[in-house]
Structure formats: C-alpha cells, structure tokens
C-alpha cells in the first residue's frame, strides 16, 4: 500500500465518527426545523443539503483538530477542553448555518449584499436561535464523548459500552 493510499485511508477512517454524528444531529435539526416552519411558507432544505452540511462540519472538526491551539488543556480537567472545543466548533457551525440561510436568500435576491440584507430582515430569528441552541447541545455532547474516549481510550470505551470481547473457549 502506498503512502498516499494509507494517508487517504486514515483520513477517511478519521472522518467517519464526526460525519455519522453530525449526519444524525443535523437531520434531527432538519426535522425540528420542518416542524417549526410548517405552515409558514418558508422553504425547507433537503436531506442532500443536510448530508453535505454534515460532511462539511465533520471536515471542519478534523481541520480544527489540526490547529495548534485546539487542544490547549490536555492535562487539565476535561471541562476545559470540552468547553474550548465546543466554542470553536459552535462558531464554525453558526457560520455554516448562517451561510446556508444566506444561500437560500441569494437565489431569490440575485446578489450577495441584497441577499444578506434580505436575510437579516426576513429570517425568523427565534427559529434560527432555537436551532443554534440545539446545535450547541449536540456539539457539547460530541465534544464530551470525544474527550472521554481520548482519556479512557477506544478499546476501554468499547469494552465499557459493549462488554468484553467474548473469545471462544480453547479446546485441547
């Protein structure tokens, strides 16, 4: 196996957990959004858009993890790293959420500045912030689980959740 293919395989393997997590989380957000917007006439995003957003968020998490300042508190209580990473990931998620809404308005307005003005005047802010709160909670859960796995270890975590691996008895 070449170095490039090994690197790509490792990258894809690292991308799976955050992608699955954010795929589920963002689909929950989409369901909540559909329920909140039912009857308002506001367009609802598709599952494809949500899946793409999950991939983008997962990649953003992996890229943020490469930043030298992302793991500022590895030897302090977990709450430090969890709070720090939740803040960073939430800022990225908020930016992506805003851009997603901006793109919807851009199609209607025809230009960036017109779309931004239209977005700021027409967005249902309580809905936007309700979804942001939901995202913060989901990101906090993700960061908490991830930091626990980092400290406990993948094998020990697997054993805690699924029990020890059962080996067949050895017969002589």
N, C-alpha and C positions, 0 to 999 in steps of 0.2 A: 504494500500500500504506500503510495507516495505521500510526501509530507503535506502537500496541498489537500489531497483527499482526506487524510487524517484530521487536518485542521477543519475542513468543512464538516466532517462527521462530528467532531467535538462541538463545533458551533451549532449544528442542528440539534444535537443532544441537549445542549445548554438552553436552547430556545424552546424546547417542549414544555417544561413546567410553567414558565410565565405565560406562554401562549395559551395553554389549556386553562390556567386560572383566569386570565383576562378574557378569554373566549366566553367562559361561563359567566363571569361577572358582568361583562358588557352586554351579554344577551339578557341578563336579569335587568340591567339598566334600560335596555330597549323595551322590555315587557312593561316595566314601570312607566316608561315614557309613553308608550301606547295607551296604557290605562289612564294616565293623567291627561293626555291630549285628545282622548276620544270625544268626538263631537265638537272640537274647536276648529276643525278645518285646516289645522297645521299638518304639513306633510310629515310622514313617518319614514325613518330610514329603513333600509333593507337589511336582511341578515348578512348579505355580502359586505355591506358597508361596515357592519359591526365586526365581522370577522377580520376585515382589513384593519380596522382600528385596534383589534386585539393583537394582531401581528405587529403593528407599529408600536403599541405600548410594550409588548414583550421585547422587541428590539431596543426600544428606548431604555428599558430596565437593564438589558445587557450592556448597552453603551454607557449608561450612567455608572454601572459597576466598574467600568474601566477607568473612570475618573479617579485621580489620586486622592481626592478629598471625600469620596463617598463612604469609605469605611473609617471615619475619624475616631471612633471609640471602640476598637475591638477588645480592649481589656477592661472596659467599664461595664457596669450592669447593662443588660440588653436594652433597657428602655432608652438609652442614649442613641444607639444605632437605629433602633426601631423608629424613634421619633424623627431622627435626621433623615433616614431613607424615606419614610412616609412623606415628609415635607418635600423632598426632591421629586419623588415620583408623582406626588399630587400636583406639583407645579407643572410637570410635563403633561399629566392627564388633563388639567384645566386648560392648558394651552391647546391641546388636541381637541378637547370638547368645544372650545370657542371657535377654533378653525373649522371644525365640522359644521357648526351652525353658520359660520361665515360663508362657507362654500354653498350652502343651501340658498342664502340670500344673494350671493354673487351671480348665480344663474338667473335670478329674477332682475337684478339691478343692472347687470352688464359691466360693472367696473368695481374695482376693489374698494375705493373710498365711498362710493354710493352704497355698496353692499354693507360696509361697516356701519355707515350712518343708519341704514335701514334696520340692520341687526340691532343696534343699540336702542332704537326707538320701538321696534316691534317684538323683540324677544320677550317671552313670558319669564321674567326674572325669577319669580318663586319656583317655577319648574326647573330652570337652569340650576339654581342653588340647591334644590332638593336632590337633583341628580348628582351634583358635586358632593353633597354630604354622603350620599350613598357610595360614591366612588372613594371618598376618603376612608370610609369604614372598610370597604373591600381592600383597598391598598394597605391599610393598617393591618388587616388580617393576613395579607400576603407577606408583608414585611415581618410580622411577628412569627409566622410559621417558618419563614426562610431563616431568620436569625436563630430560632430554636434548633432547626436542622443543622445550621452551621456549628453551633456549640455542641449539640448532642452527637451529631454525625448521622450520615444517611443510613448506615446499617442499623445503628441503635434505634433510630426513629422508626424504621421499617419494622423492627422487632417489637417496639412498643405498640404500634398500631395493629400489626398483623400476627404477632406472636413469633416464637422461634421457628425457624425453618425445620420442618419435620423430615428427618432423614430416615430412609428405610432401614430396618434392622439388618445388621450384618449376620449372615449365616455362614457357618463353617462347614 
